[in-house]
Amino acid sequence: MEQIPSFNALIEKSIIDHWDLDALTDYKGATLQYHDVARKIEKLHIMFENSGVVKGDKIALCGRNSANWAVAFLATLTYGAIAVPILHEFMPEQIHNIVNHSDAKLLFVGDVVATQVDATKMPSLEGIIYIPDYSLVVSRTDKLTYAREHLNEMFGIKFPKYFRKEHVHYYKEGNPDEMCAINYTSGTTGFSKGVMIPYRAFWGNADFAEHVLGKQLKPEDKVISILPMAHMYGMAFEFIFEFLKGCHIYYLTRVPSPAIIAEAFGNIKPKIIISVPLVIEKIVRKKIFPKIQNNRMRLLLNMPVISKKVREKICEQVTNAFGGNFYEIIIGGAAFNQEVEMFMHRIGFRYTVGYGATECAPIICYADYKDFVPGSCGRAAVHMKVKIDSPDPENIPGEILAKGTNVMLGYYKNEEDTKRTIDEDGWYHTGDLGLMDGDGNVFIKGRSKTMLLGASGQNIYPEEIEDKLNSLALVNESIIIQEGDKLIGLVHPDYDGAKQLNLNPEDIKNIMEQNRVELNAMIPAYNKIAEMRIQEEEFEKTPKKSIKRYLYQK
């Protein structure tokens, strides 16, 4: 086994080494320097200690990306507690489920989440803390109330002169296998799995990033955090790695629309860009395609001598749309549109596509843009091994299996699924199908599980949505399919019921549209159904009576 250093020691070192540099900025808002982060962490540690939080207790965080969210996360880890990051887009019921299932003692909430959650539905919580100023929304113990009310006083007693670098001492994990976070793949009871992430997986991902990008990124370089930090992809590669490097991270605290993202790229000019395909696809389709899809440009692009210059010019325009200062754009979290990818490759754009899973915190495969093979998702990342469970991995798709430092400990309170997912030899079964060429490049060919991926890389479990849809008016059975970045509901109506009510096809259509509106009110935004389609015949079934989904997914 390789020598794995203490992950918390790396956080401590980065704070001390970069003490007076800018660390975290809420875009168009306040900036925290590394010493400000240290001071805030220290105050949260005092609050944890005096309110009775002990090592190994769970602390949940649910709110949009912000500097204070990042600080609360770092404070949790460096105290020796276990962080439970929750996607702020989850519905209140889902947030309650995760808080309860994870046994969280405290919950940090953002401004919007604070107005949505119901403390009475989370009986084991001792307190809810408001992320913007760390004030108490709910306190159920006198210790917590006292600790928060006397926090500045306690801090002053502990550091009577002033708080300095030499005061920064964090909990050092005794074993790389020690759990430091639980990341939930979904919020719904019965579908949700809490991925237990050990310190070694956080280190493995950060060390991988150091190997492949360490020379490109230096202290004070700027990056933008677009992806939710509660998602492992955004957490590892838009926050942890950059924080350890002494970079300056900007948070787009509001919902990052393409216009805000484009403006931020122009202003901040990030050194590295981590993205999901949708952001890239929207910018290319809106800003670039209209300029080149006319007859004159098509003609120029087909003239061998001129086309090279034209492609260079187009590449320059696309590069400038992303701030013009980046080493490469790393795309992952969802399937990349082939038309856009081939265009990017043809103009010589600096991009690469990686592959990962929450269960590997997240990286499994990657290749630098200079070595990247279009259509692939790179090769096994540093600290990871990958193989295809197939008699002929180059020609016959098989399940992608991964093994190494980044693999989770298992699913929290779920030994059955853990045993199904990690075999006796330590291979993680991804549930994805792929091929591997002779050079080790992996090509994803589909998902053997039913999970779909949202535009921002969120996991979408169609069964959860179908479960709700099937209970609505005149729905006999349904399946959710994905077309591009839209979710479509295919519904086989209850024709017997419709007949009894003397309903005609137009009435049924209107009822299904009403069902769509009702359904969308019950589920997170990224699960929303764009359209309902009526399936006249019953869905084809397997002998076990489950619908043959693959027949309906285009």
Secondary structure by P-SEA (a helix, b strand, c coil): ccccccaaaaaaaaaaaaccccccccccbbbbcaaaaaaaaaaaaaaaaaacccccbbbbbbccccaaaaaaaaaaaaacbbbbbbcccccaaaaaaaaaaacccbbbbcaaaaaccccccccccccccccccccccccccaaaaaaaaaaaaaaaaacccccccccccccccccccccccccccccccccccbbbbcaaaaaaaaaaaaaaccccccccbbbbbccccccccccccccaaaaaabbbbbbccccccaaaaaaaaaaccccbbbbcaaaaaaaaacccccccccaaaaaaaacccaaaaaaaaaaaaaaaaacccccbbbbccccccaaaaaaaaaacccbbbbbbccccccccbbbccccccccccccccccbbbbbccccccccccbbbbbcccccccccccaaaaaacccccccccccccccccccbbbbbcccccccccccccccccaaaaaaaaaaccccccbbbbbcccbbbbbbbcaaaaaaaacccaaaaaaaaaaaaaaaaaacccccccccccccccccccccccccccccccc
